[in-house]
Amino acid sequence: MKAATLSKLGVMGILVLALGGCSSWDNMSHRQKSTVTGAGLGGVAGAVITGGGVLGTVGGAAIGGVIGDQVGKNK
């Protein structure tokens, strides 16, 4: 397999695991939901920007999670 295909599969696997972790979504506070959503969107954005790079995906998820947390604390 090509490296790009493996990267895409890795990103998809991470997203599946993240969505599986949302099974307790109803029990989460608004701030926690914002953090999870921000991390998911940031991870996808980081993967797209870096062409599926692991560092970009993880970095995007971390930055998105922090932004989501800060936005969610105001509600």
CYANA upper distance limits for C-alpha pairs under 8 A (distance plus 0.5 A):
  1 MET  CA      5 THR  CA      7.05
  1 MET  CA      6 LEU  CA      7.37
  2 LYS  CA      6 LEU  CA      6.96
  3 ALA  CA      7 SER  CA      6.66
  4 ALA  CA      8 LYS  CA      6.73
  4 ALA  CA     51 GLY  CA      8.23
  4 ALA  CA     52 GLY  CA      7.38
  5 THR  CA      9 LEU  CA      6.68
  6 LEU  CA     10 GLY  CA      6.59
  7 SER  CA     11 VAL  CA      6.73
  7 SER  CA     52 GLY  CA      5.84
  7 SER  CA     53 GLY  CA      7.32
  7 SER  CA     54 VAL  CA      7.99
  8 LYS  CA     12 MET  CA      6.66
  8 LYS  CA     52 GLY  CA      6.51
  9 LEU  CA     13 GLY  CA      6.57
 10 GLY  CA     14 ILE  CA      6.74
 11 VAL  CA     15 LEU  CA      6.76
 11 VAL  CA     44 VAL  CA      8.39
 11 VAL  CA     47 ALA  CA      7.96
 11 VAL  CA     52 GLY  CA      7.70
 11 VAL  CA     57 THR  CA      8.22
 12 MET  CA     16 VAL  CA      6.72
 13 GLY  CA     17 LEU  CA      6.78
 14 ILE  CA     18 ALA  CA      6.60
 15 LEU  CA     19 LEU  CA      6.59
 15 LEU  CA     40 GLY  CA      7.90
 16 VAL  CA     20 GLY  CA      6.65
 17 LEU  CA     21 GLY  CA      6.80
 18 ALA  CA     22 CYS  CA      7.19
 18 ALA  CA     40 GLY  CA      8.19
 19 LEU  CA     23 SER  CA      7.98
 24 SER  CA     28 MET  CA      7.29
 25 TRP  CA     33 LYS  CA      7.76
 28 MET  CA     32 GLN  CA      6.34
 28 MET  CA     33 LYS  CA      6.77
 29 SER  CA     33 LYS  CA      6.81
 30 HIS  CA     34 SER  CA      6.67
 30 HIS  CA     72 GLY  CA      6.60
 30 HIS  CA     73 LYS  CA      8.30
 30 HIS  CA     75 LYS  CA      7.71
 31 ARG  CA     35 THR  CA      6.71
 31 ARG  CA     68 GLY  CA      8.11
 31 ARG  CA     69 ASP  CA      6.26
 31 ARG  CA     70 GLN  CA      8.44
 31 ARG  CA     71 VAL  CA      8.19
 31 ARG  CA     72 GLY  CA      4.63
 31 ARG  CA     73 LYS  CA      5.86
 31 ARG  CA     75 LYS  CA      8.10
 32 GLN  CA     36 VAL  CA      6.75
 32 GLN  CA     69 ASP  CA      7.42
 32 GLN  CA     72 GLY  CA      7.91
 33 LYS  CA     37 THR  CA      6.59
 33 LYS  CA     72 GLY  CA      8.27
 34 SER  CA     38 GLY  CA      6.45
 34 SER  CA     65 GLY  CA      8.31
 34 SER  CA     68 GLY  CA      5.24
 34 SER  CA     69 ASP  CA      6.36
 34 SER  CA     71 VAL  CA      7.63
 34 SER  CA     72 GLY  CA      5.73
 35 THR  CA     39 ALA  CA      6.59
 35 THR  CA     64 GLY  CA      8.01
 35 THR  CA     65 GLY  CA      5.19
 35 THR  CA     66 VAL  CA      7.23
 35 THR  CA     67 ILE  CA      7.86
 35 THR  CA     68 GLY  CA      4.83
 35 THR  CA     69 ASP  CA      5.01
 35 THR  CA     72 GLY  CA      7.66
 36 VAL  CA     40 GLY  CA      6.67
 36 VAL  CA     65 GLY  CA      6.83
 36 VAL  CA     68 GLY  CA      7.85
 37 THR  CA     41 LEU  CA      6.66
 37 THR  CA     65 GLY  CA      7.91
 37 THR  CA     68 GLY  CA      7.35
 38 GLY  CA     42 GLY  CA      6.33
 38 GLY  CA     61 ALA  CA      7.75
 38 GLY  CA     64 GLY  CA      4.87
 38 GLY  CA     65 GLY  CA      5.23
 38 GLY  CA     66 VAL  CA      8.02
 38 GLY  CA     67 ILE  CA      7.06
 38 GLY  CA     68 GLY  CA      5.04
 38 GLY  CA     69 ASP  CA      8.18
 39 ALA  CA     43 GLY  CA      6.44
 39 ALA  CA     60 GLY  CA      7.75
 39 ALA  CA     61 ALA  CA      4.67
 39 ALA  CA     62 ALA  CA      6.62
 39 ALA  CA     63 ILE  CA      7.64
 39 ALA  CA     64 GLY  CA      4.97
 39 ALA  CA     65 GLY  CA      4.50
 39 ALA  CA     66 VAL  CA      8.20
 39 ALA  CA     68 GLY  CA      7.71
 40 GLY  CA     44 VAL  CA      6.82
 40 GLY  CA     61 ALA  CA      6.58
 40 GLY  CA     64 GLY  CA      7.83
 40 GLY  CA     65 GLY  CA      8.24
 41 LEU  CA     45 ALA  CA      6.58
 41 LEU  CA     61 ALA  CA      7.62
 41 LEU  CA     64 GLY  CA      7.15
 42 GLY  CA     46 GLY  CA      6.42
 42 GLY  CA     57 THR  CA      8.03
 42 GLY  CA     59 GLY  CA      8.47
 42 GLY  CA     60 GLY  CA      4.83
 42 GLY  CA     61 ALA  CA      4.96
 42 GLY  CA     62 ALA  CA      7.81
 42 GLY  CA     63 ILE  CA      7.11
 42 GLY  CA     64 GLY  CA      4.85
 42 GLY  CA     65 GLY  CA      7.76
 43 GLY  CA     47 ALA  CA      6.61
 43 GLY  CA     56 GLY  CA      8.10
 43 GLY  CA     57 THR  CA      5.11
 43 GLY  CA     58 VAL  CA      6.61
 43 GLY  CA     59 GLY  CA      7.73
 43 GLY  CA     60 GLY  CA      5.10
 43 GLY  CA     61 ALA  CA      4.44
 43 GLY  CA     62 ALA  CA      8.17
 43 GLY  CA     64 GLY  CA      7.76
 44 VAL  CA     48 VAL  CA      6.69
 44 VAL  CA     57 THR  CA      7.09
 44 VAL  CA     60 GLY  CA      7.91
 44 VAL  CA     61 ALA  CA      8.13
 45 ALA  CA     49 ILE  CA      6.58
 45 ALA  CA     57 THR  CA      7.91
 45 ALA  CA     60 GLY  CA      7.01
 46 GLY  CA     50 THR  CA      6.60
 46 GLY  CA     52 GLY  CA      8.23
 46 GLY  CA     53 GLY  CA      8.40
 46 GLY  CA     56 GLY  CA      5.15
 46 GLY  CA     57 THR  CA      5.00
 46 GLY  CA     58 VAL  CA      7.92
 46 GLY  CA     59 GLY  CA      7.35
 46 GLY  CA     60 GLY  CA      4.99
 46 GLY  CA     61 ALA  CA      7.78
 47 ALA  CA     51 GLY  CA      6.21
 47 ALA  CA     52 GLY  CA      4.79
 47 ALA  CA     53 GLY  CA      6.37
 47 ALA  CA     54 VAL  CA      7.81
 47 ALA  CA     56 GLY  CA      6.19
 47 ALA  CA     57 THR  CA      5.02
 47 ALA  CA     60 GLY  CA      8.11
 48 VAL  CA     52 GLY  CA      6.53
 49 ILE  CA     56 GLY  CA      7.91
 50 THR  CA     56 GLY  CA      6.16
 50 THR  CA     57 THR  CA      8.22
 52 GLY  CA     56 GLY  CA      7.89
 52 GLY  CA     57 THR  CA      7.41
 53 GLY  CA     57 THR  CA      6.67
 54 VAL  CA     58 VAL  CA      6.60
 55 LEU  CA     59 GLY  CA      6.28
 56 GLY  CA     60 GLY  CA      6.29
 57 THR  CA     61 ALA  CA      6.66
 58 VAL  CA     62 ALA  CA      6.66
 59 GLY  CA     63 ILE  CA      6.64
 60 GLY  CA     64 GLY  CA      6.34
 61 ALA  CA     65 GLY  CA      6.41
 62 ALA  CA     66 VAL  CA      6.84
 63 ILE  CA     67 ILE  CA      6.74
 64 GLY  CA     68 GLY  CA      6.45
 65 GLY  CA     69 ASP  CA      6.52
 66 VAL  CA     70 GLN  CA      6.77
 67 ILE  CA     71 VAL  CA      6.66
 68 GLY  CA     72 GLY  CA      6.42
 69 ASP  CA     73 LYS  CA      6.74
 70 GLN  CA     74 ASN  CA      7.75
 71 VAL  CA     75 LYS  CA      8.40
